[in-house]
Amino acid sequence: MYFIHRNWEAGPLGKRVRHVPGRTVLEWFQGLWEPDGLERAHADLMAAPYELELLRECGDGPPEDMVELRRRIRMRLYADNELHIDDHSVRIRSMGIHLEEAFSFVDDARVAEQPQRWAYPLHPSWPLPDAAAPGPAPFVPPFPCVELAPAGDAGATYLLFTSLNARHDTLGWDETYVLPGVRLPRAAAALRRPPARSRCLAPASP
């Protein structure tokens, strides 16, 4: 299982990543009821401020499946509107003491099924890789981007600026821009030209 903690105090990439071998997400949460399970779990989370002890107050034993785990998280961790759970992952966004935070738990099996989807979230630290992993298909942005230049040659340069605007607007609020037809060596020259902004909708994923 992988644990991802996104917050603004976690270095240049704004996240910490930890791999917990030998357990699925469900097995990891079930381990809270084992002797010293709560202490071990907090160590796995790198001391992230996650109130796991509240889950142990909901029921005498561990949850039997992901449906029961979802019910307990919704009841005890107040994550009704920012909770996503499937068979292989738990993803929560919540307010921390000062800023918003995001917590993701994902099985190794789900990462193996979707390696491109989890490549960036699971990259542990700065710097990023020098080159993208080889693959037959070009990169397709998973959400709309703002175009800053007309289409030109093959390829594109994407620009993402992260900023801390307010306590409640700290995750997922910064726009992503694209310079279609501009490779990275020409990006500086393209940015010096006054661009015409337009919304570029991402193509549907295959």
DARA-V61970 format. One record per pair of residues at least 12 apart in sequence whose ideal C-beta (glycine too) atoms are under 6 Angstrom apart, sorted by the first residue. I is the first residue (numbers start at 1). GAP is how many residues later the second one is. Records with the same first field share a line. If there is no record, write none. Layout:
I=GAP, GAP
//
This chain:
1=19, 22, 24, 27, 106
2=17, 104, 120
3=15, 42, 102
4=13, 100, 117
5=43, 98
6=96
7=94
8=91, 156, 162
12=114
13=113
16=30
17=105, 107
18=28
20=24
24=83
25=65, 80, 82
26=40
29=40
30=32
32=20, 24
33=29
38=15
54=22
55=17, 21
58=14, 17, 18
66=19, 21
70=15
79=13
88=19, 21, 22
89=17, 21
90=15
91=13
99=71
100=70, 71
102=69
140=63
141=61
143=59
144=55, 57, 58
145=31, 33, 55
146=29, 31, 51
147=31, 51, 53
148=29, 31, 47
149=30, 33, 41, 46
151=29, 30
152=29
153=28
155=28
156=22, 24
157=22, 25, 27, 30
158=20
159=18
160=16
161=13
162=12
//
